[in-house]
Amino acid sequence: MTPNPKKPTPIPTCHPLLPLLMKAFAVILFFYWGLTHFIYPEWYLVTVMGVHQYDPSNVYDVWSANLMGVLNCAFGITIWRASADPVRYKIIIDMILLVSVGTVIVFVLSLLTRGLSAREWINVALILGSIVAVLILYPRSK
């Protein structure tokens, strides 16, 4: 079947709020979930979120928190850069959506079965809200 020359190929577009939302997510990921885990993991995890299982004398706990911080800083920078042209960098949006869904699953399982601090439901709500907002504003073909 040959393409119809009179019918133009749909041009993907995105909602004008998507770049702003992506920049907001980038800032949150970089500072709230990134630098706090990298620079101040004990303050964030114990004081703010009530994760009393965190042990600052345990090398693995500190390493895990720092690694989470580095990854979130990297995600934040990547999302910020992709916000310049969400249609072109739609794969980044897809990746962040997949990571977000996986993160929600891990949080919920940990909350329900491993005694994670109930304050972590705040993070679940933030991530779910982000997923819904991005799906509503997701780049589509016209």
SEGU-752622 format. One record per atom (N, C-alpha, C): x, y, z. Coordinates in steps of 0.001 Angstrom, whole numbers, plus 524288, in hexadecimal, padded with zeros to 5 digits. Layout:
BEGIN
[site [X,Y,Z]]
...
This chain:
BEGIN
[site [8034F,7FB73,80000]]
[site [80000,80000,80000]]
[site [80386,804D8,80000]]
[site [80287,8086E,7FC8F]]
[site [805B1,80D2D,7FC44]]
[site [80339,81176,7FF89]]
[site [8067E,814B7,801EB]]
[site [80457,818E9,80519]]
[site [80180,81CEA,801BE]]
[site [7FD82,81F33,803EF]]
[site [7FA72,82333,8014D]]
[site [7FD98,8284A,80146]]
[site [7FF33,82A34,7FC9D]]
[site [80279,82EE0,7FC76]]
[site [7FF96,833CA,7FE37]]
[site [7FA76,833BE,7FE2E]]
[site [7F77C,8385F,7FFBD]]
[site [7F6E5,838D4,805A1]]
[site [7F79D,83480,8084E]]
[site [7F6E7,83488,80DFB]]
[site [7FC43,83517,81093]]
[site [7FD48,83983,81331]]
[site [8026A,83A3C,815A7]]
[site [8031C,836B4,81A6C]]
[site [807F5,8357B,81B81]]
[site [8093B,8326A,8201D]]
[site [8080F,835AC,824F7]]
[site [8056E,83360,828DF]]
[site [80441,83666,82D9E]]
[site [80944,8382E,83055]]
[site [8093B,83CFC,83215]]
[site [80DBC,83F2B,834DD]]
[site [80CA4,83EC8,83AB1]]
[site [81003,83C18,83D8F]]
[site [80F2C,83BB7,84332]]
[site [80FA1,84118,845C4]]
[site [80C45,841EF,84982]]
[site [80C6C,846D1,84C7C]]
[site [80BF7,8457E,8523C]]
[site [80D0F,84953,85576]]
[site [80C4A,8487F,85B08]]
[site [8095A,84D26,85D43]]
[site [806D0,84C3F,86184]]
[site [80404,8505C,86448]]
[site [80803,8545D,86627]]
[site [806BE,8596A,865D9]]
[site [80A8F,85D6A,8676D]]
[site [80C21,85D25,86D30]]
[site [808FD,85A94,8706B]]
[site [80A6B,85A13,875F0]]
[site [80E6B,855C1,876EF]]
[site [80F04,85223,87336]]
[site [81288,84DBC,87419]]
[site [81830,84F71,8752B]]
[site [81A70,85306,87219]]
[site [81FCD,854A8,8735C]]
[site [82052,85713,878D6]]
[site [81C6C,85A13,87A6E]]
[site [81C8C,85C66,87FB5]]
[site [81C2A,85835,883E4]]
[site [818BB,85476,88308]]
[site [8181D,8502B,886BC]]
[site [81D25,84CF6,8870C]]
[site [81F92,84C11,88299]]
[site [82475,84923,8828C]]
[site [828BA,84C06,88587]]
[site [828EE,85128,884EE]]
[site [82CD1,8543A,887DC]]
[site [82BC5,853D5,88DC0]]
[site [826C9,8540E,88F4A]]
[site [82573,85380,894D8]]
[site [8271A,84E1C,896DB]]
[site [825FB,84A04,893D5]]
[site [8279A,844BF,89560]]
[site [82D87,84462,895CA]]
[site [83035,846DE,89225]]
[site [835EF,846BA,89224]]
[site [83811,84928,89726]]
[site [835E0,84D86,898BE]]
[site [837A9,8502A,89D8A]]
[site [83690,84CBF,8A249]]
[site [831E9,84A71,8A27C]]
[site [8307C,8470D,8A6DF]]
[site [8342C,84251,8A720]]
[site [834FA,83FD1,8A29C]]
[site [8387A,83B49,8A292]]
[site [83DFF,83CC3,8A41E]]
[site [83FE2,8411A,8A21B]]
[site [84540,842A9,8A332]]
[site [845FE,84410,8A8F0]]
[site [84293,84745,8AB10]]
[site [84353,84925,8B067]]
[site [840C5,845A6,8B485]]
[site [83BB4,8446E,8B3D2]]
[site [838C7,841A1,8B7DE]]
[site [83A73,83BED,8B85C]]
[site [83B03,83935,8B3EF]]
[site [83C8B,833B3,8B428]]
[site [84235,832CE,8B2A1]]
[site [844C9,836B7,8B0A6]]
[site [84A26,8361C,8AEF0]]
[site [84E15,837E1,8B300]]
[site [84EAD,83CFD,8B373]]
[site [852A2,83F11,8B710]]
[site [851AF,83D76,8BCB2]]
[site [84CB4,83D02,8BE4A]]
[site [84BB9,83B75,8C3BA]]
[site [84DE3,8360A,8C4DB]]
[site [84D67,8327A,8C131]]
[site [84F70,82D2E,8C1F6]]
[site [8555B,82CF8,8C168]]
[site [8576C,83072,8BE52]]
[site [85D10,8306B,8BD61]]
[site [86009,83350,8C1AC]]
[site [85E08,837BB,8C353]]
[site [860E0,83B07,8C713]]
[site [85EF3,83A55,8CCB3]]
[site [859D0,839F2,8CD66]]
[site [85787,839B1,8D2A9]]
[site [853FB,834F5,8D352]]
[site [855C4,83035,8D23F]]
[site [8522B,82BBE,8D26F]]
[site [84FCE,82AD1,8D7D0]]
[site [852CE,82B7A,8DBF2]]
[site [850AB,82A80,8E125]]
[site [84C61,82E6C,8E26D]]
[site [84D66,83367,8E149]]
[site [84973,83773,8E256]]
[site [84472,8364A,8DF58]]
[site [844E7,83538,8DA41]]
[site [84041,83452,8D716]]
[site [83D70,82F55,8D8B7]]
[site [8405A,82B0A,8D8E2]]
[site [83DDB,825FC,8D9D1]]
[site [83BB5,82573,8DF5E]]
[site [83EAD,8271F,8E34F]]
[site [83CFF,82661,8E8BB]]
[site [83992,82AE6,8EA92]]
[site [83B74,82FB0,8EA07]]
[site [838A6,83433,8EC26]]
[site [833C2,8357F,8E8FE]]
[site [83457,835ED,8E3E2]]
[site [82FE6,83784,8E0A4]]
[site [82C1D,83307,8DFB5]]
[site [82E27,82E7F,8DDFC]]
[site [82AB2,82A39,8DC6B]]
[site [829BE,82624,8E0AE]]
[site [82C7F,8265A,8E503]]
[site [82B8A,822AD,8E945]]
[site [82D4A,81D24,8E831]]
[site [83139,81C7F,8E4EA]]
[site [83343,81748,8E3AF]]
[site [83759,815F9,8E7DC]]
[site [8358B,813BA,8EC21]]
[site [83900,812AA,8F08A]]
[site [83C7F,80DE8,8EFA8]]
[site [83B82,80AF8,8EB76]]
[site [83ED1,8068C,8EA29]]
[site [84413,80858,8E7EF]]
[site [84452,80D3C,8E61A]]
[site [8492F,80F3D,8E3DA]]
[site [84D50,80F9F,8E81D]]
[site [851E4,80D77,8E709]]
[site [85631,80D7A,8EAD1]]
[site [85AEA,81024,8E85C]]
[site [85C23,814FA,8EA0D]]
[site [86086,817D6,8E7B6]]
[site [865D7,81550,8E8B4]]
[site [8661D,81183,8EC45]]
[site [86B13,80ECE,8ED2A]]
[site [86BA0,80A05,8E99A]]
[site [8676E,808AB,8E6C9]]
[site [8677A,8043F,8E338]]
[site [8690C,8062E,8DDCB]]
[site [86D7D,8045B,8DBEE]]
[site [86F8C,80617,8D6E2]]
[site [86B9B,8051E,8D282]]
[site [868F3,800AD,8D2A6]]
[site [86532,7FF6B,8CE87]]
[site [8609D,80340,8CE84]]
[site [85EA5,804BE,8D313]]
[site [85A5E,8088E,8D35D]]
[site [85C00,80DC3,8D0FF]]
[site [86095,80F93,8D26C]]
[site [86280,81496,8D06C]]
[site [86367,81439,8CA8B]]
[site [865EC,81003,8C8CE]]
[site [866E6,80F38,8C33B]]
[site [861CA,80F1C,8C033]]
[site [85DDA,80C3E,8C221]]
[site [858CA,80BE0,8BF73]]
[site [8562D,81134,8BF07]]
[site [8563E,81420,8C356]]
[site [853D9,81951,8C34C]]
[site [856C0,81CF1,8BF8D]]
[site [85BF1,81CC5,8BFAF]]
[site [85F08,82010,8BC30]]
[site [85E26,81E9C,8B678]]
[site [85DE5,8199A,8B55C]]
[site [85CF4,817DC,8B006]]
[site [8579B,819BC,8AE21]]
[site [853A2,81949,8B174]]
[site [84E72,81B3C,8B013]]
[site [84EB4,82112,8AEEA]]
[site [851C2,823E7,8B202]]
[site [8525D,8297F,8B124]]
[site [854D6,82AB9,8ABE5]]
[site [858FC,827EE,8AA9B]]
[site [85BA4,828CE,8A59B]]
[site [85802,827A4,8A10A]]
[site [85521,8234C,8A15D]]
[site [8518C,821E3,89D24]]
[site [84D3F,825F6,89C7F]]
[site [84B19,827DC,8A0D0]]
[site [846FD,82BCF,8A072]]
[site [8490D,83102,89E6F]]
[site [84DD6,8326E,89FE4]]
[site [8503D,83729,89DAB]]
[site [850D4,8368D,897BE]]
[site [85296,831FB,89611]]
[site [8533B,83101,89073]]
[site [84DF3,8312F,88DA1]]
[site [849EF,82ECB,88FEE]]
[site [844B3,82F11,88D9F]]
[site [842D8,834BC,88D51]]
[site [843CB,837B5,8916E]]
[site [8422D,83D2E,8917A]]
[site [844B3,84049,88D18]]
[site [849C4,83FA5,88C67]]
[site [84C8C,84266,88838]]
[site [84A8D,840A9,882DE]]
[site [849AB,83B95,88241]]
[site [847C0,8397E,87D48]]
[site [84254,83B99,87BFB]]
[site [83EE5,83BA9,87FD6]]
[site [8399B,83DA7,87EEC]]
[site [839CB,8437E,87DA9]]
[site [83D14,84665,88068]]
[site [83D93,84C08,87F5C]]
[site [83F2C,84CE8,879A2]]
[site [84310,849FB,877E8]]
[site [844E4,84A98,87284]]
[site [840B7,848E4,86EA0]]
[site [83DDC,844B4,86FCB]]
[site [839C8,842D1,86C41]]
[site [83527,8468C,86C12]]
[site [8346B,849B7,87019]]
[site [83001,84D58,8702F]]
[site [8306F,8517F,86BEB]]
[site [8350C,85243,869C2]]
[site [835BF,85608,8658B]]
[site [832BF,85465,860A2]]
[site [831F9,84F4D,85FE9]]
[site [82F2E,84D4D,85B5A]]
[site [82CEC,847E7,85CA6]]
[site [8288C,847DA,85F9B]]
[site [82654,842D3,86153]]
[site [824ED,83F21,85CDF]]
[site [82371,8412A,85868]]
[site [82215,83DC0,85406]]
[site [826F6,83AE9,85218]]
[site [82B22,83DCA,8517E]]
[site [83004,83B77,84FA0]]
[site [83231,83784,85388]]
[site [8318C,838B0,85893]]
[site [833BA,83556,85CA9]]
[site [82F76,8321B,85F66]]
[site [82BA0,8308B,85C65]]
[site [8274A,82D76,85E87]]
[site [82937,82873,86125]]
[site [82D79,8263E,85F43]]
[site [82FA4,82177,86191]]
[site [8313A,8226A,86742]]
[site [832FA,82719,86877]]
[site [8345E,82870,86DE1]]
[site [82F71,8286B,8713D]]
[site [82B41,82A8E,86F29]]
[site [82644,82A8B,87203]]
[site [82488,824EA,872F2]]
[site [824F7,821A7,86EF2]]
[site [82390,81C1F,86F86]]
[site [826D3,81980,873CA]]
[site [82BF3,81A94,873C4]]
[site [82F6A,8183D,877AA]]
[site [82DD5,819F3,87D2E]]
[site [82CD9,81EF3,87DDF]]
[site [82B66,820F1,8830A]]
[site [82625,81EA9,884C3]]
[site [8227E,81E10,88126]]
[site [81D80,81B9A,88290]]
[site [81E59,815FF,8846C]]
[site [8219B,81308,881B1]]
[site [822AF,80DA3,88344]]
[site [82561,80D67,88897]]
[site [8293A,810B9,88961]]
[site [82BF2,810E6,88E6C]]
[site [8281A,81271,892BB]]
[site [824AA,8161F,8918D]]
[site [820DC,817EA,89572]]
[site [81D13,81392,89700]]
[site [81B1E,810B6,89335]]
[site [81791,80C58,89467]]
[site [81A71,80844,897B0]]
[site [81F38,806FB,8963A]]
[site [8224C,8033D,8994E]]
[site [8234B,8052C,89ED3]]
[site [8245A,80A34,89F59]]
[site [8254B,80C76,8A483]]
[site [82072,80C29,8A7EF]]
[site [81BEF,80D48,8A5A8]]
[site [81709,80CE0,8A8A2]]
[site [8163A,80746,8AA7B]]
[site [81736,80381,8A719]]
[site [8168D,7FDF9,8A894]]
[site [81A21,7FCA3,8AD2C]]
[site [81F15,7FE41,8ACE5]]
[site [822C4,7FD22,8B123]]
[site [8210C,7FFCB,8B62E]]
[site [81F80,804BE,8B5D5]]
[site [81DBF,8078E,8BA80]]
[site [81903,804DA,8BCF6]]
[site [8151F,8039B,8B9CD]]
[site [81051,8014B,8BBEF]]
[site [81171,7FBF3,8BE58]]
[site [81471,7F8B1,8BBAF]]
[site [815D1,7F399,8BDED]]
[site [818C9,7F441,8C313]]
[site [81C69,7F7EB,8C334]]
[site [81F6D,7F8D8,8C7FD]]
[site [81C05,7FB0D,8CC58]]
[site [81855,7FE5D,8CAEF]]
[site [814C9,80083,8CEDF]]
[site [81136,7FC4A,8D11D]]
[site [80F64,7F8D1,8CDC4]]
[site [80BA2,7F4DD,8CF7C]]
[site [80E2C,7F01B,8D20B]]
[site [81305,7EEDC,8D09A]]
[site [81548,7E9F8,8D280]]
[site [81A4F,7EA86,8D5A2]]
[site [81CDC,7EEFC,8D553]]
[site [821F9,7EF6D,8D7D7]]
[site [8223D,7F382,8DC1F]]
[site [81DDE,7F5D8,8DD7C]]
[site [81DC6,7F995,8E1C9]]
[site [82050,7FECC,8E096]]
[site [8205D,8005A,8DBA5]]
[site [8227A,80572,8DA37]]
[site [81F29,809B3,8DCB6]]
[site [82194,80E0E,8DE13]]
[site [81EDA,81262,8E097]]
[site [81A0C,81406,8DD77]]
[site [815C1,814DE,8E037]]
[site [810E3,8167E,8DDA5]]
[site [8117A,81BB7,8DAE1]]
[site [8155F,81EC4,8DC57]]
[site [81643,823CA,8D9A9]]
[site [817B9,822FF,8D3F0]]
[site [81979,81E5A,8D298]]
[site [81AE5,81D46,8CD27]]
[site [8161E,81D47,8C98F]]
[site [81161,81CFD,8CBC8]]
[site [80CB1,81D84,8C894]]
[site [80C97,822DC,8C5ED]]
[site [80F22,826BF,8C845]]
[site [80F8A,82BED,8C5D5]]
[site [81268,82B6D,8C0A0]]
[site [816B7,8288A,8C0A4]]
[site [819A5,827C1,8BBCA]]
[site [81676,824B1,8B7C9]]
[site [81389,820D6,8B98E]]
[site [81033,81DDD,8B600]]
[site [80C3A,82187,8B371]]
[site [809D1,824E3,8B691]]
[site [805F0,82890,8B47B]]
[site [8086E,82C58,8B09A]]
[site [80D18,82E4F,8B1E0]]
[site [80FCB,831E0,8AE50]]
[site [8110E,82F3D,8A918]]
[site [812E5,82A77,8A969]]
[site [81456,827AE,8A49D]]
[site [80F7B,82660,8A169]]
[site [80B5E,82476,8A3FB]]
[site [80688,82342,8A11E]]
[site [8043B,82820,89E94]]
[site [8044E,82C7E,8A168]]
[site [8026E,83169,89F30]]
[site [8059C,832FD,89A74]]
[site [80AB3,8322C,89AC3]]
[site [80E29,83369,89661]]
[site [80CF5,82FF8,891AA]]
[site [80C26,82AF9,892A4]]
[site [80AEA,8275A,88E60]]
[site [805EA,8290D,88BA0]]
[site [801E5,82A29,88E9A]]
[site [7FCDF,82BC1,88C59]]
[site [7FD77,830D0,88936]]
[site [80030,834A9,88B78]]
[site [800ED,839A6,888C6]]
[site [803DB,838F2,883A4]]
[site [807FC,835DD,883B1]]
[site [80B06,83505,87EE4]]
[site [807C0,8321C,87AE0]]
[site [804C5,82E47,87C84]]
[site [80182,82B64,878C0]]
[site [7FD65,82EF2,87650]]
[site [7FB42,83290,8794A]]
[site [7F76F,8363E,87729]]
[site [7FA00,839DB,87321]]
[site [7FECA,83B91,87430]]
[site [80175,83F4F,870CB]]
[site [80521,83CBA,86CDD]]
[site [80539,83798,86CBF]]
[site [808DC,83498,8697A]]
[site [808A5,83640,863B8]]
[site [80D2C,836A2,86124]]
[site [80D40,83820,85B90]]
[site [80A35,8343F,85831]]
[site [806DC,83666,854E3]]
[site [8039D,8332A,8517C]]
[site [803D7,8354D,84BED]]
[site [80282,83201,8482A]]
[site [80224,833CC,842BB]]
[site [7FCE0,83671,841F4]]
[site [7FCEB,83AB4,83F02]]
[site [7F807,83D80,83DE3]]
[site [7F52B,83AE9,8396D]]
